[in-house]
Amino acid sequence: MVDEIRIKNKQKRQKLFAELKDQYNKERHSMRRTRAKEERENPELKEKRLTENVPDTIDNLRIYDETMGQEVEGEMDDLSKFFNSGNEPPKILLTTNVNAKKKAYEFANVLIEVFPNVTFVKRKFGYKLKEISEFCTNRNYTDIVIINEDKKKVTGLTFIHLPEGPTFYFKVSSFVEVEKIVGHGRPTSHIPELILNNFNTRLGKTVGKLFQSIFPSNPDFEGRQAVTLHNQRDYIFFRRHRYIFRNEEKVGLQELGPQFTLKLKRLQRGIKEETEWEHKPSMDKEKKKFNL
Amino acid sequence: MRVIVASDDSGSLKELVFNKGTNTSVQTALQPFHTGVHLSQGLSNRIDKFYKLSETQLLLARHNGAIELVSMKKSAKEVDEAKEPKYDVTEFEVKDIISGLFDQPVLDELISKSKKRSRMEDHFVELYPLKLAKKPLFLAATKSGNLIIVEIDLKAAKIGKMASHKVKAPVEFVTHYDLEKTDNFILAYGGEENLVKLVELSSDFKVISDVWAAKNVPFDSIGLRVPSWDVALRFLKSEKTGVFKFITITKYAHYRKYSTDVEDFRPLQSINMLPKGEQLCSCKIISNTSPLGNFKGTNFEELEFFAADNRRDVYHFNGKGRLLRKMGKGDITGYASHIDVANEYLLQGGLDRYVRVFDLSDHTLLAKIFIGGKVSDVLLLEDGDLQLPLTEKELKKQKKKEAKRKILEAEESSQNEDIWSKLESKKRKVTRLDI
């Protein structure tokens, strides 16, 4: 075949190559058609083929992490010392960095709709984080969320759990406004259901626990709204949908928006005290090592 | 190796038995033989410090203001000898307890002035024996400035509070001068905006009196006051009697050399070791140390020490304050809350929930073990390796080798006999000289 392609005339060579490719494609399509027919008649064949041919992905080739699949040490009472227990509803204070621009306020408007029981306070000069956290603790706030804007772009989100931390800092990217999502719906004020996907490591479980503490644990099921935080390769994808059961088998989904992606950069003990975990650029060298 | 670890998340004591080369992060590497969880009391009652009294007794200081006397009893673990080496496991039992040693209101008053953003919780900062005392006495120091003398009756397994004194809070360290015998006990303490002070505790533990107090360094080049926050202090041996020499490490990565015979009470030298604003938290001198970690030498430049910052690095500095190396090659991902030098090893444990053992001679990682909880203290009990049982392949190889050796030995001995018999049978030529 290689000898056939070694034709000096370019047009003839291209024509021949196109014919060969077309022939190969036709063979492939016919093979797939017959295979699909066989598998329709005998579903076991399909199952067998799928179990035998598992493709290698970066996700399933991930480097071994001993913290995966292990039970979290300590009792739940102790964990709820850091995060809310089921009875206490979260109360969030939302603010921005000092001297924030329009984009930060726009993002804040979006987050006000996303987080339940949230109060936005415009950040003023002269108040240190220590003072802000003290005011919030005295007023029974459970979390502070700070939007970080840099050069007219929202770059980060800080979550501080009160009164004793921990503090999480996430990088924000790929923000898509609600209006730009085709066929989006309008959210209602019902408490959404929370879907946490793929938070497997010890660090991942801590991050998952943070989101659990931000959304109340008693969702309004009649609202049929769900917030999904899907972790894939350490990027956390935020999506919000409304679902409807069309019949016993089919479920319809309508995206409510917004969409954005978070990446954990730092986890600190207390209110920005000692570092528990920090992302380093050198960690990205290893493509198959994931931390969440 | 046998190590005990204070694990915060479950407030427990963990016993680890492992060999050098253990690494839980690598699936194919050697794994720890045993991880025992003992005396779990939850996060709020976690262990701050512990000290090994003897082969059978241990002293624990918990985060709820209690000190426990714990007995240790070793027993052989039943193992499949073909697969696992034989080793002992320890059972721990609380024998006696004293509680109510904290003073939280003192710290609540100080939090508004502190640079810390979170609430300061009282905890034990030190727990060690007063080495020069005639009977077994321990000093437990708390962040709120309580110095508690604990007496221990080892035979009856009883502990009691012998005396208690109050010093200015907040306290980051209390170091006991154990380099030479003194009439009274010399202690040094300091903390955030609490400059180093030397105090003398009378031999009957009734009176505590000030001996010396340091002054802050002069204002900096732009005329601003330099904040003081000493986090660790180590004594050196002094040539003159009544004069104390020591080094301190500050939160702001300053390395300061002091001598109490200086007129202005200021440090002899203050060196900024890390210019990027890293915050240091601990200091451990590497060699030639007393049981409590003070330096037996007299020259500041002879010592070398490890210091951990509040992010993820463990630094190795020399006596001039120069950074020699960082330990761990970026493997450590969280604040190293505990570092200790023991028997030519560096023990490290931290918020990343790992315990690591480094070799001090070549700075290589000997063992890395995931604990499951944040680590606040690590103690090395045994440093020898266990003899691993041979695998089937190795057994076969060994048998083959032995068989070969036997054949060779038999051949050799028969050859030797032949040679001897030949030599003996050979008639000696008679020479003229013989005649």
Interface residues (C-beta under 8 A of the other chain):
Chain A: Y64 D65 E66 T67 Q70 V72 E73 G74 E75 D77 D78 K81 L129 K130 S133 P163 E164 G165 R202 R269 G270 I271 K272 E273 E274 T275 E276 W277 E278 K280 S282
Chain B: S7 D9 S10 G11 T24 S25 V26 Q27 G42 L43 S44 K116 R117 S118 R119 C281 N310 R311 R312 G330 T333 G334 Y335 S337 L351 D352 R353 F370 G372 G373 K374
